[in-house]
Amino acid sequence: MAFKCKVQTLQVVDTEYSADAVEWCPVEGWHNILACGTYQLKKPESESRREDSEPPVRLGRLYLYSFEDQMFTPLTEIQRLETVAILDLKWCHVPIAGRPVLGIANAQGVVKLAHLMGSEKSCRLQPLCSVDLGEDCLALSLDWSTGREQCSHPLGLVSSDSKGRLSLLSVDESGASVRVLDQWKGHDFEAWVAAFDYWNTRVVYSGGDDCKLQGWDTRSSTRTPLFTSERHSMGVCSIQSHPLRENLLATGSYDEHVLLWDTRKMKQPLADTHVQGGVWRLKWHPSQEQLLLAACMHNGFAILHCPNDLEENQEKCTILSSYALHNSLAYGADWSRLLLNDSLEASMAMMTIQEDQRASRGDLKGQNLKIIYESPTATFDVLLEEEDDHPPASPSRAEGTLAPQGPSDDGRVPDTKADGDVQAARGQRETSVLATCSFYDNVLHVWKWEVSRSAPLA
């Protein structure tokens, strides 16, 4: 059985500053909220080359958007906050004191928390608390201990910084305070990333510019790593524990390889996939357990299929789709938990069917890039098609169907064949909405990815 993957850009947003982190809110009832962080280096006005000249200033901006189910410009900016430069941001997977909370790692070496106030359709981020990781450092990454969408006790954060240190943080149940429980030197150079084992939050993983991937037992006072792997040949800059499959860990590096590990035996990876770009960010799909999203710096974004039956034999994961419409370094990426409503799904499905029919009539089968329509924002939306014989993740839910309709008020009878085509298309598809951002071109993309099954030709 063959599988066809389609990518459709929904909206492109100019972030003005260089965008490096983007996160959909995972808290139930707030899935339409999207946060984007930026990093901009401002050179001093003085052009003096003396050693005591003014250092560059790292500026940032935090954007908050709301996504609405509509065909054109579904993303609306609802707030922007001027900040210092942002290196990473993550939502806590569960509400704290009844509110969604966003953690922010910034260029002053500070981890800040802010919570959403108001309603889903009219909300604002308000600061809660912050903690300083130390002088003259950049906070490079953070991760919450709540990756399985369960509230851990105590509620924890782990952060890494530019001096190679790892910081274990504790958050008060009210969210009113955050403090450093422990801090230790983990890497000789920048500690690019730190992440929890979501199945055992006493264990954290870290990756550094010293090419080392390490595991740590936070209960130990000796600060000797549980393991040290130098399987990556360059700096390790992305790590994520699988929230749905125990003992599965994904890591990425400047060496352009995504490695999958069984955390019980870290000597050799289960799979090694070359994605042809430094892997700055990795995100497991929140419900499709075989799908992994990778931000591949110079090579755009890739969606990998990671089968359940991986064994320690160095096999590769299948790259189902690539999204290469960004013209700069691919840094931020995230899956949303949104379920598109029936009317939007039907409209998009109808557009796809009509375009496919036109392509068939025009004998355009050799094209893999089709312009679907020009949007009011003066950007264009595209449909990328790829076919692959490898299976994607099994559907997590049944797709809705369009209800039969009778004659309209003006006596017209609906096109039942078109309705049937839409139902068939929707019944065989799995659809995800994603957000990605890139650095030097200052761009945030929101796009739709779908995969559909088709029987092989006889």
Beta strands, then each sheet from edge to edge (+ up, - down):
strand 1: 2-14
strand 2: 18-24
strand 3: 33-42
strand 4: 57-67
strand 5: 75-84
strand 6: 86-91
strand 7: 101-106
strand 8: 110-119
strand 9: 122-132
strand 10: 139-144
strand 11: 155-161
strand 12: 165-171
strand 13: 178-185
strand 14: 193-196
strand 15: 203-207
strand 16: 213-217
strand 17: 227-229
strand 18: 236-241
strand 19: 248-253
strand 20: 257-262
strand 21: 271-274
strand 22: 281-284
strand 23: 291-295
strand 24: 301-305
strand 25: 318-323
strand 26: 330-335
strand 27: 369-374
strand 28: 380-388
strand 29: 429-438
strand 30: 443-454
sheet 1: 26+ 29- 30+ 1- 28+ 27-
sheet 2: 2+ 3- 4+ 5-
sheet 3: 6+ 7- 8+ 9-
sheet 4: 10+ 11- 12+ 13-
sheet 5: 14+ 15- 16+ 17-
sheet 6: 18+ 19- 20+ 21-
sheet 7: 22+ 23- 24+ 25-
end
